[in-house]
Amino acid sequence: MGLGGIALGQLLGARAAKPAFRPGITPARPYAARHAEHRPKAQQVLVIFCSGACSQIDTFDYKPELIRRHGQPLPGTDGLITFQGKQGSLNQSPWKFRPHGQSGKYISDLVPQIGQMADELCFIHSLTGKTNTHGPGENYMCTGYTLEGFPSVGAWTTYALGSENDNLPAYVAIPDPRGTPQSSVNCWGAGFLPAAFQGTAFNAAKPIQNLARPENISPGTDAATRGFLGRMNRRHLRRYPGESELAARIASHELAARMQLSVPEVSNISAEPAHVLRSYGADDSRNPLKATFAQNCILARRLVEQGVRFVQLFNGAYQTGGEGVSNWDGHKVLKEQYTKHGPVLDQPVAALLADMKQRGLLEQTLVVWCTEFGRMPTFQAGASGRDHNPDGFTAWLAGAGVKRGHTHGATDEFSYKAVQDVATVHDLHATVLHLLGLEHERLTFYHNGLERRLTDVAGEVIQGVLA
């Protein structure tokens, strides 16, 4: 017992020897660009989040054994009860899988154009979660905690690194045209971090309103008014030195003023050439939903081009329609639902990746595709859809710092449970921070007597995906 205590003391000492990394933030300039801890591979992050738990079995996780045993019981799971109840038999995907690219990666015909980008993608097939419920699952993927009130990964990133653009928010969330995810603003909230680091939400369908200068005010008058207000604010700050909240509030209002000029320009999707709109599907009059999501994808690329540090792009929502109608929650009639959702996602995301590569943006940007958890290889009893499954699901990465055309980890022969190189969401978050030049164990914020961090008390960098 004594030797064990010595060993434990050494381990705890090794962890305690790592001092906390707290970025030096000037309240008057909370978004100023800050240095990472070590040389980063990525300068920016773009997250593509599919709300509703997109099925790995019907998109990216090819399982020949599932095809061979179609219609049979899932071995070893007699009487299995999952989120919505009893499970039926194993069911192969309604879509065929085909090899793509030099990597030969098998990807479903549901997303064939993303399949054409297979050699740019780094798949993680062994993710695991902590919950099989959508709201807590979205919280966990976005914040590292199933409960609400914790900072999102984008908030942690901008808290640590600030932004490269003084005229746009450091962190932008782009909700789906159909509404917000189930956890809504918690997915891009600042939690207990300063409010300056929360995401600013707008999309191509619903841009920020009332930004234009009134026609009866000349540019000169507008500039003079801003200058006068700036002088008054600086005088007010001199009267109350050391008031960081006052400085932060002034900085927030000044950013809002600059956004009046920058946001209308960056969100002007109509300024894109016709061939770009066509490549994304943004001009598809036969599928207005796809066209609007495609415009959001173009908006995401334009924000990355302008140096926005963290962009969060959502596909799927819970604010309108019934179960599975506006998101990837395919419980009852999966084929019917996914036949609608697949084309909305496929062409715009594939074009986004190709466009970013052509413009050189993938050299500095980490792209993360994810969803809150996976789905079962069985159909639910009495239904034609799959129930929730947090025990094995897929995410993929692309761009700065990750291997191209690579697959890491695996689920079992049915895509039921992760069995090889099992990873957690904390591991995924640790990897994202690592690629940004940050150590997840050192990036902390003191809150309610605790040194809080994105990865709680867990997380390891997934070394197998690093280039």
Beta strands, then each sheet from edge to edge (+ up, - down):
strand 1: 44-50
strand 2: 81-82
strand 3: 85-90
strand 4: 97-100
strand 5: 105-108
strand 6: 121-128
strand 7: 171-174
strand 8: 200-201
strand 9: 310-315
strand 10: 365-371
strand 11: 374-375
strand 12: 378-380
strand 13: 388-389
strand 14: 393-399
strand 15: 406-408
strand 16: 410-411
strand 17: 418-420
strand 18: 423-424
strand 19: 445-447
strand 20: 450-452
sheet 1: 8+ 7+ 9+ 1+ 10+ 14- 6+ 15+
sheet 2: 8+ 7+ 9+ 1+ 10+ 14- 6+ 18+
sheet 3: 2+ 3- 12+
sheet 4: 4+ 5-
sheet 5: 11+ 13-
sheet 6: 16+ 17-
sheet 7: 19+ 20-
end
